[in-house]
């Protein structure tokens, strides 16, 4: 049984604008503290990929519904948003920890007191797996409301 209806690269290609926005927010989040001196508590909600991902999922789930896609396509789009975000976050943590730059990615109150490997591994589970499943759930609800067709099992 296949997980997606199309090769994963097609989902990445379809979501390239959203992935670009997630990258932009990740870079902004990385620079808020070291370049602009904005404390975590003041700036974290303005540069949050956790807030942006469900907003993007709304758009892409409607797109899947209107194009005649299925729930597997919604899952593909959810993974296409969550997995690059995982890469951006883990890259930010690695640069922060190993480069000695103090950013939001290793704020002491939000995972920064862990060792870098455990922190990045936690994001593999949290952002890579959990976020994909949560986005799939959100996207599936939106898919239904947007008129997505149900696939008949044979």
Steps between C-alpha positions, in 0.01 A plus 500: 500500500640838404511790740460777242328513160794674334877507548593714801693742277174604333356604836816696574472669160133586562581645842812695396345841577392381845841346563659830398281683751593250771868553418458878515329480841772261622773743396316795657458298820871419496599868470255667741713457811860528378448776241213700646522421871131408527443272801339160442180592686440805279578359158434129497134523395577735211745256347348158559501215252261320737240768427580526129480126420124459576425819306686360200330162546164673467600635160653176374212279624254715305730472199503118533119490531448721196745301289320171572767365733452255785586475868835352397572820310411699812752285691760567232448875531517479882832317477622745234446782749619328820819327379674805351398691814673229704812555292486879553454463877772239544736709287424802721567297815827364357627844393393646833659231716814428300553855375450661839223733383225569754164477317141400571582146389687428822319723746571348842133486602398325175736207442831686498614334820503160325803379317484586129457141382206432730342835412526428128375142548201638691415711199526195273222344706304818573530692173565211263245246621249671729469817290449295184218305664339809654520687170349197325209508748447873456538466124255209487231704675559791266502258206151375596361852543657607171308227319767234469373169372521186707695219343291184472674191625477206261 
